[in-house]
């Protein structure tokens, strides 16, 4: 018998972008589904848009603004599905995404805690989509730990979580700006079973609106680094810091350093001194990364 799936959408001022998000959820050809939307005090046209769908979704409208993690946890508590599919309020699912993931995971579904697949990245510039079908890290998707260490995990919409497994590790936390990577780290270190499904099914938009990654750039990178150091300590303790994982860590530091250099923020100069020194010590490995 097919399990029930809760599709959860936290919303805060997404405006017109929420329409495609909702339509992609409603059009999923999975009979046993519910759609929960948390409107976290939106002040734009979002409430009026959501009201048009109120007969098709479970709408929870709040007067106060919650953080994204808090909204996702509220969805987790309200969900009646055995599995939960989250979507960010300005992203969307490919038609048949849920059905395809369950079909591709069917041999391992009974023991699975998390289903995941590659993410389509839809890049926007000057108000138009210029690259709709890029794949995020697709060639290395079958090892969650390498993906985490490389900072190449799929985007939120690419996963389906078993509700009880997500509750077991405490749901989403409010202590990290990188709340997604904090969750993935807890899932990995608590040994949840990730099952890879090769067909991309979620679309992640970038460049269409000002993002938190731009407005909180340095804070996000610092949180990123704190999580990375925590994971490194875990791997050392468990004697799991293999050569391949060390290479993934180096790739992570290199990519982060490039991100910093791209915005020229002198405030981060002292903070990145450690990373410059690490990259210098691994000069030949860094050069090799350029040709991967």
N, C-alpha and C positions, 0 to 999 in steps of 0.2 A: 504494500500500500504506500502511495506517495506521501511523504511528510508534508506538514504545513510549513509554509515559509512566511515570515514577517519581513516586509520591505520597509525599512525605516529611513526617514528623511528628516534631518534636523534643518530648520530654515530660519535664516535671519537676513532680511532685506536682499533676497536674491533677485527680486523684480521679475522681469520677463523670463529669466533663465529657468525658473521653477516649472514653467509649463512643459518643456521637453522632458525634464526630470520626471514629472508626474505621469506624462503620457507614456514614457518608456517603462515605468513601473506597471501601469494599468494594462499595457499591451503584452506583458509577459504571459506566455501560453502555459502557465502553471495554475491549474484549477484551484488548488488549496493554498490560497495566499490572502494576506491582509496587508494593507498599506497604512502605516502610522506616520503622520507628519506632526512634528513639534514646531509650531510657530513661536519663536522665542522673542516676542515683543517687537516684531517687525514694524517699521514706521513708514515704509514705502507702499507700493501697490500690492505687495504680497498677500495681505489678509483678504483683499477683495478677489484676488485670483484663486486663493485656496477655498474661499466660500463657494465658488462655482463647482468645486469638486467634492463638497462635503458629503454628498450622498454616496460617493464611491470610495471614500477614505475615512480613516479615523483621525480626526483633526483635534489636536490639543493646542489651544491658543493660550499663551501665557502673557501676562502684562509685563513681567520682568524679563530681562535678557539673560539667558543662560549661556555658559561656555559650550563649545561644541561637544566636549567630553560629557558634560552634564546632560545635554540633550540626548546624546547617544545612550547614556545610562538610563534615562527615563524611558526611552524606546525599549531598552532591554527589559526593564521591569514591567512595561505594559504589554510586551509581546506575548501572544498566545501560540506562536509558531514554535516548532521544534528547532528550526533553523532561522537565522537572521541575515538578511541581505541589507547592508547599509548603502546609501547613496548620498553624496554631498549635494547640496541644493542647486548647484549649477552644473552638475555632471549628469550623465545618463547611461542607461543600459542598452545594449544591443538587443534586438528582438530575439527571443529564445534563449537568452543568457542563462537563466536559472535552470531550465530544462536541459540544456547542453551540459552544464557543469555536473548535474546529477547523473546524467548518462555516462559521462566520461569518468566519473568517480565510482560508478556502481559496484565494482568489484571490491572496493575498499571502504564503502560508505558506512558500514556498520561500526567500523573502528575509527572512522575519521572524526577529527574535531574541527578542522578548518579546510575548506575547499578554496583553491586560488588559481588564478590564470593570468596571462599577460594583460596589460592595459594598453588600450589605444590612447595616444596623446593627440588631442586636437589643438593645434597652435593657432592663435588668433593674432592679427596685427592690423592696426588701423581699422578696426571694426569688421574685419572679415576673416574667415577661416582660411589659412594658407597651407596648412599641412594637417589633414584630418586623420591620417592613418599611420602615424609613427607608432612603433611598439616600444614600450619601456622595458629594457633589459631582457628581451625575449629569449636570447640564446643561452641564458644561464639560469632560467627560472626554476629548475628542478631541485635546487639546494637552498632552502630558506635561510640557513645560517650564512652561507656565502653572500646571498642577496642582502641580508641585513648588514653584514660587515662592510659591504660595498656601498651601502645606502641606495640600493636599487630595488627595494621591495615594491610590489604592485601597489597601485593607488587603492583607496578605501573600497570603491565599488567593485573591485575584482574578487573580493572574498565573499564566502558564505560561511557563517560561524554557527556551530552547534550552540544553542542557547545555554545549556547546562555547562558546557566547557568554558564559555565566556564568563559565566557567573563564578565558576570555580577559581578563575585567576583574578577575580575582583573587578571585572569590567574595565571601563576606560578610567584613566586617572586625570586629575586636574593639576597635577604637580609639574607637568612638563609641557612646554610649548609644542614639542614634537610628540604629542600624545599618541599618534599612530605608531611611531617606532617604540615608544615605551610599552604599548600593548603587545606589539610583535615580539619584543624582547621577553616579556613575561610569558607569552605563549611558548616561545622556544625553550626558555630555561625551565619551564614547568613541563616540558616534554609533551606538549600537545601534538597530535599527529596532523601534519599538513599533507594534503593530497593535491598533487598538481594536475590541473586540467588544461590541456594545451590550446584550446580555442579561446581567443580574446573575447571578452563579453562586456567590458565596461569602457566608457569613454571619459577621459579626464581632460577638461578644458584648461588651457593656460593662456595668459596674455589678453583675455577678454575683459578683465577688470582688475583693479588694484588688489593685490593679494597681501596676506599677512606676511608672506616670505619677503616682501619688499619693505613693508612698514616696520617689521621687527627683525630685520636681517641679522644683526649682530646677536640679539637675544636667542634667535633660533639656532644660530651656529654654536653658541656657547652650550645650549641645551643638548644639541647634537653631540658635541664633544663629551659632555658629562655622561651621556648614555653610552657612547662608544667606550669610554674608560671603564664604565661599570661592566660592560660585556667582556672586555678584555680580561678584567680581573676574574670574572666567572670562568672564562675559558682556561685561564692559567690554573685556577683552583681545581678544575675538573680534568686537567691535563688534556685539553682538547684544542690547544692552540697550534694547529698544524701549519705546515708551510703554505698551503693553499689559502688558509684563513689569514695568515700574516700578510699575504699578497693582497687579499681583499681589503684589509685594514689600510695598507699603504695606498691602494687605489682610492679609498675613501678620503684619506688626508689630502691626497693630490687634487682630487676633484673639489674639495672644500677650499683649498688654497686658491685654485683657479676662480672659484666663485667669489671669494674675497677680492682678488685682484681685479675682477671685472667691475667692481663698484667704487674702488678707490676711497675707502673710508679709513682715514688716518687713525680714528679712534680705536681701530682693531689692531693697529700695528704691534703693540706690546703683546696682545693676546695671541697673535699668530707667530710670535717669535719661536715658540716651542715647535710649531709645525714646520717652520722654515728650517730649523736645525735638524729635525727628523728627516726631512726631505733631502737635505744636503748629505746626511750620513748614508742615505739610500739612493744616491745619485744614479747609479747604473740601473737600479730597479725602476726608478722614475722614468728614465729614458726609455726603458723597455715598455712601460705602460703606454707611451705615445704611439707604439706600433702594434698594440693589441687590436 
